Every structure is written in structure tokens, then in C-alpha cells.
């Protein structure tokens, strides 16, 4: 607990989505307080799900207000916490529904939400068994002056580290805006602008550090060109921006040149990404070489791509055990792409035995962590219809069993039309089996 010094580190003790949302809420507090309010609301929604899971409860309503009331009804949360939940919900409503408030008003609500969210996290820390004793921490200053200082320092500095830090800051801003763009498309332009600033900062940092430009590396195809070791991380960050189509629209072959330059110089973090680039360009032999290389850095990215490698059958023979194992390793590190892939695998039943329950669990986990693909894939109606049909089939089976136990109607002797029918119906033969 001694390493917990501030509120951002405290939030990081919870699941990855809470840590990410809290960090972005602080990052954008002054720039876009409406986004901060939205992020605090996402934390509130995640806490509701965590409390429900902790008490093995499934919500009957999708409305956040009603979910909070349901948690109170099952005694998952009590008086003061219930009021806190509703307090944060009411404060953050304006980040979701009201686009006309002034920046000052939104900032005031965001700052108040921050304090209430921390109170909720402290309560959840003990109630959900995250820990037994609350750590001491201080609030990070979100005045934004440190970012202004970083920008002004770059104007008068020739230190590549200053530009690298600025690039990282802009990239974090881009990620925060991009996550918001799923709910409001107007944030896409903001995200693109931040990524562009990030790329330019990385280019400047690389040039100051290596006395070469990134264009020099690409045009020489990494032949007879020197790159200082200190610039490896900068080049890697820029290459990933391009690989993820954030900036510059470099062709995949150009990204491969950059990652190859790093791999040849012993920068092992580049191996998995280089392998994936070869996979995308359909050079499956090299894709398998780098993705399965013993020096490849073990990461969420590697495990997720290994799952694809072993399940697709393109770069090697399909191996269901290795595919599932790789995806599960990625899931254990919070990868919602792998949750989605496992959901599809168990739903289709091609690599493993079909399991609708496991499929639904993984797909729901992916949706809860923000996977739009999983949300589109999982058709709630399908599962409802399947449950309905399953119930009807059970009833039909039950009726069949009951019918099978009835005494069959077999004629052993000729009956008169007015005699009792042998089937046991207590009706006359002419009105029953003799019709």
C-alpha cells in the first residue's frame, strides 16, 4: 500500500476500465469537463455491475437509476452509499444529456463528481474485498499548468525527452477523445488532431535524438543508417501510431521497415507487432516467426494475436488448445478483443465444443468493457428465443413421457358399439376408439 500516493493510483487498484476512465477524467478535466463527467458516469455504471456480480444478481432494468435502486433493494448498498450513487448519477447527467451548459458549470460538476466517485471507490474497496485497509493518498493537481509548462519548454528546448513527453501527452489525449467518439462523433476530429500533434512531437524527438529523420530510415530501408539506442522507444511509438491508422497513413511495408529496424537492434517489444504486420501483409512464414519468437515481449497484444494465429489456420495448422489458451491469457490481462473472440469460438463450436452459456458470458464481458463488435454480435433476442424454445421442448418432452405412460388402446376382442372402450377413457366404444 505504500506505493499508493495519489487518487489516480488508488483508482488503478480496481479493474482496468475504472483505472482508465478515472485517468482520462482527470486528464480532460479542464480541457473538456463534459468528457470528464461522462467518464465518471462510466465508473458509476461499472461499480453497479461489480456490486451486482459480487452478490450474484442480474439487473432487471437497464436504467442506471433503477439499477441503483435494485442494489439497495437487495442490500448490496446501504443508505449513505445509495445517496452517493444517486448523487454522482445526477451530477454526471449533464455530461451525457446537457450539451448547453457553460464550461465553468461543467467543470464545477466534474470536480464535485471526482470527490463523490472517490468516496464510492473507498466504500467499494472494503465492500467488494479489494483490500482490508484503505491506503492514504493525495489528490493530483488537475490545474493543467504542468501540461502548459511542457508545451512551453519544448518551444525553447533541444532536449528530445521534452518532445517525447509531449508526444505521450498528446497521444493520451487522443485516446481519451477517441473513446468518447463512440458516443459522440464530434470527438473524432479532436482525437485526430491530438494524434497528429503526437506524431509531430515524436518526429521532432527522434530527429533531436538520432540526428536523422524517420523519413531517412524509411527511404534507406534501414541500410547503412545509424539509430541511437535512446531513440528506439520514440521510433516504436511513432510506428504504432501509424500501424493503428492514427496518423500519416503509412503503407504497411513502411511500418514494417521501422519495426524491422528496431527488431534488428534488439528492441524486443517490436517483435509481436512486426509479426502482426507480416500477418496483415500475408507473409505468414515471417508472421509465425516473429509472433512465436522466444524473444517476443509477453503482452496483451502478443497473446491476442497468437490466439488469431492458432485459430485462423493461415500461418500454421489450427491448434484449438493453443488458440483458447492464448485468448484466455489475454483475457486475464483485460483484453476485450479476446473476450469477443472466445465468445465467438464457444458460440460457433468449431474449435471447441459448442457452449452457449460460456459464449454469452464472454460476449457480455466484452460488452461490459466497451467492445462495440461484441455488442453487435450478441443478439439478445437469440438467447431469449433459445431459452423460450428450450422451455417449450422440455414441455413437449414431458407431455410425450406422460402420453407414453397412458394405457394404449389395443383391440383384443371385438367390442360392441355401446360397450366401454378398453382404452380406459370411460366412454362408450362408439364415442371413442370406435369412431
Beta strands, then each sheet from edge to edge (+ up, - down):
end
